[in-house]
Amino acid sequence: MFISPGRYVQGAGAISEAGKYIALLGGKTAFSVADPIGSKIAKDALSKSLCEAGIQYIEEIFRGECCSDEIDRMAVIAGKSSCDTVVGVGGGKAIDVAKAVSYHTRLPLVVIPTIAATDAPCSALSVIYTPEGAFESFLLLPRNPDVVLVDTEIIAKAPVRLFVSGMGDALSTWLEADTSYRTGTGSMQGAASTLAAQALARLCYDTIIADGYAAKLAVEKKVVTEAVERVVEANTLLSGIGFESGGLAAAHSFQDGITVLEETHSYYHGEKVSFGIVFQLVLENRPKDLVCEILKFCVEVGLPVTLEEIGVADVSEEKLWKVAEATSMKNETIHSEPFAVTPQKVYAALVAADAMGREALTKYKRPVP
């Protein structure tokens, strides 16, 4: 099975065409789930575009966590607004709430990310957390967003840390899809992966490795270059299709598991996935050349390769066992691995991955900002 958004639009100034694409869905009233920063950045341009298309715009500000209570709150407001289209504006959690609201109201969905920090914009999946920020569950949706519209001028003006975090999330796409494909465990849809999904996952990895550093330098200066366009596409579209139609494995299970440690909650999804990649490389005993390529790249662009870099300053045995047990829970994607996964194996790989990351920080010195 291969699934993807109905339409993907990317480019500098793309938000000015939002009204056109919402109108194609038959929209007359758009209900927007927007996080506070996304609203501040996009509201004026989005309102203008919708007004020009004769579409009424209603906005509700997302309260910060993609949890069941917030989804229910937004769905009730959307239902009372008599809207015919749901629009998600902002970062990954606001977008995941918008996807869930679209599902509950059975309305078309348009996603307008204001950062390129995750592959959430393209997927038919919402990650549900507790109100306190710990991972709770996946909400698998019956369809992908109808339109994903990515304005790269907006993306380039967001904090560079978010952009780099997106590269961490995207960098895992091929590694996890490849593992899922080789073991036959299938995609997030519970079906076998396609050659197309595997090819896009590999293209995602190759693009990040080739263009990631140049793109980071451009975003630091708030400009859009060809490297930025390529990495935004990798972070958003290629990674989204690659993970969803290709499959996940250990790296994202680690991201879920590490949320049991409260000190990691202030770190971004892609930053935690970045260390999850190192963990998966160790768990699978991947070839040295691949490990060195990934570690060197992560150090170069500023992605975490140690537990300390994602907030775990005190790496105690007790904490690591908690993470190991959460990472290897029954329904986690780590069971796509080609061997039986136990908390003992996860614990050992976490210890070794942290040691490997510490050595990489010494070997590949981070560039001075």
C-alpha positions, 0 to 999 in steps of 0.5 A: 500500500502507498498513501500520500496527501492529495496535493502537495504545494511548496515554494516561496510565497505559497501561502498566497495561494491557500484560498485557491486550493481550499476553494478547490475542495468546495470550501466556503468557511474554514476553521483553523486550528493554529498554534500561537506562533503559527497564527502570528506568522501566517494569519494576515497572509492566510486571511487575505488569500481566503478573503480573495477567494470568498472564504470565511476564516475562523481561527481557534488557538491551540493550547499546546498539547495534542491530547484527547481533551484538546482534540475534543475541545477543538472538535466541538468548536469546529462543529458549532462553527458550521465550517466545511474545511479544517485548516491546521496552521503551525507546528506538528502538534497543532497539525496533529490536532487539526488532523484529528478534528478533521477526522471527527468532523468528517471534513476536508483538511488543509495543512499549512506548516510554519516550521519544517521540524517534523513529517506530521503535515503529510501523514494520516496519523496523529500522535496523542500525548497525555496532558503532561506531555508523555506519549500515549497512543497513535490515532491512525486516520482513514485518509491523508490531508487533502492539501499540504501547502508549504511556504518556504519563506515562512519556514526559513524565518523560523528558528534554525533549531526547528529546521535542524530537528526536522532533519533529525526526524527525516534522517531516520526515514530510510533506516526505519523503512529499510528495516521494516521492508527487510523484515516484512513487518509492513508500513504504518497501514499494516500493509506491505511497503511498495518499491516507490515508498522505499525509493522515496525513503532512500531519496530522503536520506540522500537529500538530507546528507547532501544538502543538510549543512548548506540548508542549515547555513542558509536558514541561519541567515533567513534566506531560501536557497535551492538547498533549503527547498530540497531539505524542506521537501525531504523533511516534510514530503519525502519523510512523511511518505517514507515513514508512513508507507515504508514503516518505522522501527527502533528510532521512533520507539526510542522517541516514544520511550524517552518521554517517560523522563520529564527532563526530555519534554522540552526537546523536539521530536526530531532531536530525540529521534536523532539519538534514536537513530544512533540507538538503532544503528547500535541495536542492529550492528549496522556497518561502520561506514554508515554509522560514521557518515551519520554521526559525522553529519549529526555533529556537523549540523548540531543534532543530538548524539548523546542522552545528555544532549536531549536533557538526560544529564544524570544517565542513571541505570534506573532511568535507562531501565525505565526508558528501555521498558517503555521503548520495548512495549508490546505495540511499539514499532521497535518490534519491526527489528529482525530479532526478538527485542527485550528490555535487556537488549534495549538497555545495552544498546542505549548504553553503547549508543551514548558512549558512541555519541560521546566519542563522536563529539570528540572526533567530529568537533561541532562547528563554532556558531 
